[in-house]
Amino acid sequence: MSEETREVRGRLPKDLKIAFEIACARLELTQTAALEEAVRDWLRKKESSEKQRQQE
C-alpha cells in the first residue's frame, strides 16, 4: 500500500535551484526524496530548538 502524498510548491533563488538539481543528479536521488529529507530535517531542527526554548 503506497503512502498518500500531497504537492508542495515554493520559489527558490535560481542559483539554489540549480545547485539542488545538480546535487540530486550527482547523488542519483530524486528531487522528491531530497525534498522529503530536507523537510524532515528542518522539522526536527525546529522541534529541537522549540524544546530548548521551553526549558529556559
FENSULQUI-V655868 format. One record per residue. RES is the residue in three letters. PHI is phi in whole degrees, -180 to 180 (NA if undefined). NEAR is the number of other ideal C-beta (glycine too) atoms within 12 Angstrom. Layout:
# FENSULQUI-V655868
res:RES phi:PHI near:NEAR
res:RES phi:PHI near:NEAR
This chain:
# FENSULQUI-V655868
res:MET phi:NA near:3
res:SER phi:-86 near:4
res:GLU phi:-76 near:7
res:GLU phi:-69 near:6
res:THR phi:-124 near:10
res:ARG phi:-135 near:9
res:GLU phi:-89 near:8
res:VAL phi:-121 near:13
res:ARG phi:-123 near:7
res:GLY phi:-169 near:12
res:ARG phi:-122 near:8
res:LEU phi:-128 near:15
res:PRO phi:-59 near:10
res:LYS phi:-54 near:10
res:ASP phi:-65 near:10
res:LEU phi:-70 near:14
res:LYS phi:-61 near:16
res:ILE phi:-65 near:13
res:ALA phi:-62 near:15
res:PHE phi:-64 near:24
res:GLU phi:-61 near:19
res:ILE phi:-65 near:15
res:ALA phi:-62 near:20
res:CYS phi:-62 near:21
res:ALA phi:-64 near:14
res:ARG phi:-62 near:11
res:LEU phi:-86 near:14
res:GLU phi:53 near:10
res:LEU phi:-122 near:18
res:THR phi:-70 near:15
res:GLN phi:-64 near:20
res:THR phi:-61 near:17
res:ALA phi:-64 near:16
res:ALA phi:-66 near:22
res:LEU phi:-65 near:24
res:GLU phi:-62 near:19
res:GLU phi:-62 near:19
res:ALA phi:-64 near:22
res:VAL phi:-67 near:17
res:ARG phi:-62 near:14
res:ASP phi:-62 near:14
res:TRP phi:-61 near:15
res:LEU phi:-63 near:14
res:ARG phi:-60 near:14
res:LYS phi:-62 near:14
res:LYS phi:-67 near:14
res:GLU phi:-64 near:14
res:SER phi:-65 near:14
res:SER phi:-68 near:14
res:GLU phi:-67 near:13
res:LYS phi:-63 near:12
res:GLN phi:-63 near:11
res:ARG phi:-65 near:10
res:GLN phi:-69 near:9
res:GLN phi:-81 near:8
res:GLU phi:-78 near:7
